Amino acid sequence: MKLHNISFNNLNRRKGKMIFLVLGLFIGIATIVTLLSITESMSRDIEDRLDQFGANIVMVPKSENLSLSYGGVSMGGVNYKTVEFDEARIPDIRTIENSKNLGLVAPKVLGAAKVKEKNILLMGVDFETELQLKNWWQFEGTPPAAANELLIGSQTAATFKLSVGDKLTIGGSDFVITSILKPTGASEDGIIIGDLHAFQKILGKEDRVSMVEIAAFCRDCPITELVLQISEKFPEAKVTALRQAVMSKMQSIEMFKTFSYGIAVLVIFIGSLLVFVTMMGSVNERTREIGIFRAIGFRRGHVMQIILLEAMVVGLIGGLLGYIGGNGIAWAAMPLVMKNGTFAGLNYSLGGVALLLSVALSLIASLYPAQKASTLDPSEALRAL
């Protein structure tokens, strides 16, 4: 009889023990797979939602500007020289090496103008791109769709007593207000937003761009490399990554992963202890049988192979069931863990790791019991007959 037949027959005769071992490994591997799958799904959802938070790279012209402000109080500044970008060069941003990581590129022109005898900041944008970039904006009315339509901030509307449908003359050009931005708590509340080319003409900045906002949030996005590559393309620009947003994203994801890994280590320890105790009990129960094997000529290596092969089979079954069960639990639990969260799908790499971990765990936990079984004195078993 071959060694593997002996191992399979032992497992078949001891179905209760085998089921207990498989169940222990199943719980351990399923817990690990569930935690890691949920972590991956949550990470993807978090990243997708952060992707919607707008620009995380800002490109502005370098300037010798000394700002006199502190604590939100501005006293103006000393502006020596500012060179704005040529609009025709903006598409060059998409020619960088990591261009596949770029999302929306939103150029803007900025400048002050007199409206009803008051100075106000104008911001010219490409509305199609800008509204995608700032998709959290809420406004009254309909988004501007033509060059003579405006979106104005809530503070601007209150200051000038303007409503949707009112007409406004800026720099000799007539515009109609189609929407009023609801309070954002940001600078948009006190400005007038209009068509990029229309405002370039009013401000005397034809074909010029004051700044560019770039959305580059993506999984494993090399933000630092993107900043360097854009800076190489535009040496006259100051390119800045919004580190706070990036760090917040990374810290959230790392927190989930650290928690999952900590729980996984605890579960692995408990699972290995369970296998060790069960295999030790099995070896003690089979003292007579193992002694007879030794008495009829089985070597120590043969006995170890029998025990370890049983452990390998148990590990494979437990790992496979744990992977399937863990993904099933993660799929069912994801909507409960994160509102509107979606399961990331099967990760076959995680499946391979789960199988290897389960087999390794089972083998390592069975190593000492197998070694003990192989050193049993055959004379003891014969005296017990």
C-alpha positions in Angstrom: 0.0 0.0 0.0 1.3 3.4 -0.9 1.8 6.2 1.7 -0.8 8.5 0.2 -3.4 5.7 0.3 -2.7 5.3 4.0 -3.1 9.0 4.6 -6.4 9.2 2.6 -7.8 6.1 4.4 -6.9 7.7 7.8 -8.8 10.8 6.9 -11.7 8.8 5.6 -11.9 6.8 8.8 -11.6 9.9 11.0 -14.2 12.1 9.3 -15.1 13.9 12.5 -11.5 14.9 13.2 -11.0 15.9 9.6 -14.1 18.1 9.6 -13.0 19.7 12.8 -9.6 20.5 11.4 -11.1 21.8 8.1 -13.6 23.9 10.1 -10.8 25.4 12.1 -8.8 26.3 9.0 -12.0 27.5 7.3 -12.8 29.9 10.0 -9.2 31.3 10.1 -8.8 31.6 6.3 -12.4 32.9 5.8 -11.8 35.6 8.5 -8.6 36.7 6.8 -10.1 36.7 3.3 -13.2 38.6 4.5 -11.1 41.3 6.2 -8.7 41.7 3.3 -11.5 41.7 0.7 -13.5 44.2 2.7 -10.4 46.3 3.1 -9.7 46.2 -0.6 -13.3 47.0 -1.4 -13.4 49.9 1.1 -10.1 51.2 -0.3 -11.5 51.2 -3.8 -14.6 52.9 -2.7 -12.7 55.5 -0.7 -10.4 56.2 -3.6 -13.3 56.5 -6.0 -15.0 58.9 -3.8 -11.9 60.9 -3.2 -11.5 61.0 -7.0 -14.7 63.1 -7.0 -13.2 65.7 -4.6 -11.7 67.7 -7.5 -8.2 68.8 -8.2 -5.3 67.6 -6.2 -2.6 69.3 -8.3 -2.5 73.0 -8.9 -0.3 74.7 -11.5 0.2 78.5 -11.2 2.8 80.8 -12.7 5.9 81.5 -10.7 6.0 85.0 -9.4 8.1 87.3 -7.2 5.1 88.0 -5.0 5.4 88.9 -1.3 2.1 88.3 0.3 1.3 90.5 3.3 -1.3 88.4 5.1 -1.7 86.6 8.4 -4.5 84.8 10.1 -6.8 85.4 7.1 -6.3 89.1 7.2 -4.7 90.4 3.9 -2.9 93.7 3.6 -2.2 93.3 -0.1 1.2 92.5 -1.4 4.2 93.5 -3.4 4.0 92.1 -6.9 7.1 92.3 -9.0 6.3 90.1 -12.0 3.8 87.4 -12.9 3.8 85.6 -16.3 0.7 83.8 -17.2 0.5 80.6 -19.3 -0.1 80.4 -23.0 -3.4 78.6 -23.5 -2.1 76.8 -26.5 0.5 75.0 -24.3 -2.0 73.6 -21.8 -2.5 70.3 -23.8 1.2 69.6 -23.3 0.3 68.6 -19.8 -1.1 65.4 -21.3 2.1 64.5 -23.0 4.0 63.7 -19.7 5.2 60.2 -19.1 2.5 59.4 -16.6 -0.3 61.0 -18.7 -2.5 57.9 -18.2 -2.8 58.9 -14.5 -4.2 62.3 -15.4 -7.9 63.0 -15.0 -9.5 66.4 -15.7 -7.4 69.4 -16.6 -9.2 72.6 -15.9 -7.6 75.9 -17.1 -8.8 79.2 -15.6 -8.3 82.9 -16.1 -8.5 85.3 -13.2 -8.8 89.0 -12.9 -10.5 91.9 -11.3 -13.3 94.0 -12.9 -15.7 96.7 -11.9 -19.3 95.6 -11.6 -21.8 98.2 -10.4 -19.0 100.4 -9.2 -17.5 97.6 -7.1 -14.4 95.5 -7.7 -15.0 91.8 -8.0 -13.0 88.8 -9.0 -13.8 87.2 -12.3 -13.0 83.6 -13.0 -13.2 82.3 -16.6 -13.5 78.5 -17.0 -14.5 75.8 -19.4 -17.8 75.0 -17.8 -18.0 71.4 -19.2 -14.7 70.5 -17.4 -15.2 72.7 -14.4 -18.6 71.3 -13.4 -17.2 67.8 -13.6 -14.2 68.8 -11.5 -16.4 70.5 -8.9 -19.3 68.0 -8.9 -20.1 68.8 -5.3 -21.3 72.3 -6.3 -24.9 72.9 -5.8 -26.7 75.8 -7.4 -30.0 77.4 -8.0 -30.9 77.5 -11.7 -29.3 75.7 -14.6 -25.6 75.4 -15.4 -24.2 77.9 -17.9 -24.2 76.5 -21.4 -23.4 79.6 -23.6 -20.6 82.2 -23.6 -22.9 84.9 -22.3 -24.2 83.0 -19.3 -22.9 83.3 -15.7 -22.6 81.4 -12.5 -22.3 83.7 -9.5 -21.4 82.9 -5.9 -23.9 83.3 -3.1 -22.1 86.2 -1.5 -21.9 88.0 -4.8 -25.6 87.5 -5.4 -26.4 88.9 -1.9 -24.1 91.9 -2.3 -25.4 92.9 -5.7 -29.0 91.7 -5.0 -29.0 89.5 -8.1 -31.3 86.6 -9.0 -31.4 83.9 -11.6 -32.4 85.4 -14.9 -31.0 88.9 -14.1 -28.8 90.6 -16.7 -25.3 91.9 -15.8 -22.9 94.1 -17.8 -19.2 93.4 -17.3 -16.5 95.2 -19.3 -19.0 96.4 -21.9 -20.4 92.9 -22.5 -23.9 91.8 -21.6 -24.4 88.5 -19.6 -27.4 86.7 -18.1 -27.2 84.9 -14.8 -28.4 81.4 -15.2 -27.4 79.9 -11.8 -26.4 81.0 -8.3 -23.9 78.8 -6.5 -25.1 77.8 -3.0 -22.7 78.7 -0.1 -19.5 76.6 -0.2 -17.5 78.3 2.4 -14.7 78.8 -0.1 -13.6 81.6 -2.4 -16.2 80.7 -5.0 -18.9 82.4 -2.8 -17.6 85.9 -3.7 -16.7 85.7 -7.4 -18.4 85.6 -10.8 -17.7 82.6 -13.0 -18.1 82.8 -16.7 -16.9 81.4 -20.0 -13.1 81.2 -20.3 -12.8 82.9 -23.6 -15.4 85.6 -22.9 -13.6 86.6 -19.7 -10.2 86.4 -21.4 -11.4 89.1 -23.7 -12.9 91.3 -20.9 -9.7 91.0 -18.8 -7.4 91.7 -21.8 -5.8 88.3 -21.4 -6.7 86.7 -24.8 -5.1 83.2 -25.0 -3.7 83.5 -21.5 -4.4 81.2 -18.5 -3.9 82.2 -14.9 -3.8 78.8 -13.4 -4.6 75.1 -14.1 -6.3 72.6 -11.7 -5.6 69.0 -12.4 -7.5 66.0 -11.0 -5.1 63.0 -10.8 -6.6 60.9 -8.0 -6.3 57.3 -9.0 -5.2 54.0 -7.4 -1.5 54.0 -6.8 -1.3 57.4 -8.4 2.4 58.6 -8.4 1.5 62.2 -7.3 5.1 63.2 -6.7 6.2 62.0 -10.1 3.3 63.7 -11.8 4.3 67.0 -10.1 7.9 66.7 -11.3 6.9 65.7 -14.8 4.5 68.7 -15.2 7.2 71.0 -13.7 9.7 69.8 -16.4 7.1 70.6 -19.1 6.4 74.0 -17.6 9.6 75.3 -15.9 7.9 78.7 -15.5 5.1 77.2 -13.4 4.9 76.4 -9.7 3.2 73.0 -9.5 1.8 71.9 -6.1 0.2 68.7 -4.9 -2.5 69.1 -2.3 -0.6 67.0 0.2 -3.3 67.2 2.8 -5.8 65.5 0.5 -3.3 62.9 -0.5 -2.1 62.2 3.0 -5.7 61.9 4.3 -6.5 59.4 1.6 -3.4 57.3 2.3 -3.9 57.4 6.1 -7.5 56.2 5.8 -6.5 53.3 3.6 -3.5 52.4 5.8 -5.7 52.4 8.9 -8.0 49.8 7.3 -5.1 47.7 6.2 -3.3 47.8 9.6 -6.5 46.8 11.4 -7.1 43.9 9.0 -3.5 42.6 9.2 -3.6 42.8 13.0 -6.8 40.7 13.1 -5.4 38.3 10.5 -2.3 37.7 12.7 -4.5 36.9 15.7 -6.7 34.5 13.7 -3.6 32.8 12.2 -2.2 32.2 15.6 -5.5 30.7 16.9 -5.9 28.6 13.8 -2.4 27.2 14.0 -2.9 26.4 17.7 -6.1 24.6 16.9 -4.4 22.5 14.2 -1.5 21.7 16.5 -3.7 20.5 19.4 -5.9 18.4 17.1 -2.9 16.8 15.4 -1.2 16.1 18.7 -4.4 14.4 19.9 -4.6 12.4 16.7 -1.0 11.2 17.1 -1.6 10.2 20.7 -4.7 8.2 19.7 -2.8 6.5 16.9 0.2 5.4 19.0 -0.4 1.7 18.5 -1.1 2.1 14.8 2.1 4.2 14.2 4.1 1.7 16.3 3.0 -1.2 14.2 4.0 0.8 11.0 7.5 1.2 12.6 7.6 -2.5 13.6 6.9 -3.7 10.1 9.7 -1.6 8.6 8.3 1.9 8.0 11.0 4.4 8.4 10.7 7.6 10.4 10.4 9.6 7.1 7.5 7.4 6.0 5.6 8.1 9.2 6.2 11.8 8.9 5.1 11.8 5.3 1.8 10.1 6.2 1.0 12.7 8.9 2.1 15.7 6.8 0.2 14.5 3.8 -2.9 14.4 5.9 -2.2 17.9 7.1 -1.6 19.1 3.5 -5.0 17.7 2.3 -6.7 19.3 5.2 -5.0 22.6 4.5 -6.0 22.6 0.8 -9.6 21.9 1.6 -9.7 24.4 4.4 -8.0 27.1 2.3 -10.3 26.6 -0.7 -13.4 26.7 1.4 -12.1 29.6 3.4 -11.4 31.6 0.3 -14.9 30.9 -1.1 -16.6 31.5 2.2 -14.6 34.7 2.9 -15.5 36.3 -0.4 -19.1 35.4 0.2 -19.1 37.0 3.6 -17.3 40.1 2.3 -19.9 40.4 -0.5 -22.8 40.2 2.0 -21.2 42.4 4.6 -19.9 45.2 2.3 -23.2 47.2 2.2 -23.4 47.0 6.0 -19.8 48.1 6.5 -19.9 51.1 4.1 -23.1 52.7 2.9 -23.5 52.2 -0.8 -20.2 50.2 -0.8 -19.7 47.7 -3.5 -17.7 44.4 -3.4 -14.4 44.7 -5.3 -14.8 41.2 -6.8 -12.7 38.0 -6.6 -9.0 38.6 -6.1 -7.3 35.5 -7.5 -3.9 36.5 -6.0 -5.6 36.5 -2.6 -7.0 33.1 -3.4 -3.5 31.7 -4.1 -2.1 33.3 -0.9 -5.0 31.9 1.1 -4.3 28.3 -0.2 -0.6 28.6 0.5 -1.2 30.1 3.9 -3.7 27.4 4.8 -1.4 24.6 3.7 1.7 26.2 5.3 -0.2 26.7 8.5 -1.4 23.1 8.6 2.0 21.7 7.8 3.9 23.9 10.4 1.3 23.0 13.1 1.6 19.3 12.3 5.4 19.2 12.1 6.0 18.5 15.8 3.2 15.9 16.1 4.6 14.2 12.9 8.1 14.3 14.3 6.9 12.9 17.6 5.0 10.1 15.8 8.1 9.2 13.8 10.1 8.7 17.0 7.7 6.3 18.7 9.3 3.1 20.0 7.7 0.2 18.0 8.3 -2.2 21.0 5.7 -0.2 23.1 3.0 -0.7 20.4 3.8 -4.4 20.2 3.5 -4.8 24.0 0.1 -3.1 23.9 -1.3 -5.6 21.5 
